[in-house]
């Protein structure tokens, strides 16, 4: 009888321990972020940023959205921040503050389909040309806002790639991550201009209500970059 009682008691304690272990992560405060739906953000910046928050005792959920709606929602406070944006992002969205640790530098290049004889930046000055680009990219908007070229904005990267492949549009903009030397879009079938159009650093942005996290997040991001690498 005594052995049976001990067995039952141990079973109860073990069950409570397991349930406690399963529930523990949910007791951590949740940070809700949004990010551009591109492989570099999904596969690389996602890991750096979520690990940085984990160091500080937070769990993170991320939505991916290429529309300008995500920027407005971040600024309004619906999201706690944006995984990674160019530095000039904060000029337009005043409720978002920059975490002072660079996620790397990017350069923006003109890319052309293979049937374009010379892929030169001067094509942007011709209003008879059309360029396809992604919604919601502040750096792209800064490059082309004063250019007479016709702009087609879309929200799905697969559709952009298809338009170029089928020669519906001959020009687009591509991003190169300076530290890794990699383009953030497959450019194997494209010609890329020899001169970049724009260069800027990328940072993690958080809503101003989380301003107290700026310094600890910068330290945690610095550690993650050293650990994960480019």
Number of C-alpha atoms within 10 A of each C-alpha: 6 7 8 9 10 11 12 12 12 12 12 12 12 12 12 12 12 12 11 11 11 10 11 10 13 11 10 14 11 15 17 18 25 23 22 24 16 15 13 15 19 16 10 13 19 20 14 24 24 20 20 24 19 14 16 13 13 17 19 18 11 17 15 16 18 20 18 14 12 21 24 13 15 22 23 15 16 14 21 23 27 27 26 26 22 22 17 16 20 16 10 11 15 12 17 26 22 25 21 16 19 18 24 17 16 25 19 21 24 24 24 27 21 17 11 13 9 13 20 17 16 9 19 21 14 12 12 10 15 19 21 21 21 23 20 19 17 18 21 19 13 12 16 17 10 10 14 15 17 16 18 14 14 16 17 16 17 9 13 19 17 12 15 20 15 10 14 13 19 21 26 22 20 22 20 18 20 16 12 12 11 15 18 15 15 10 15 9 12 20 19 23 17 12 12 16 15 14 18 16 18 22 24 26 26 27 22 18 12 13 14 9 14 18 13 15 21 19 14 19 25 17 16 18 19 10 10 11 11 15
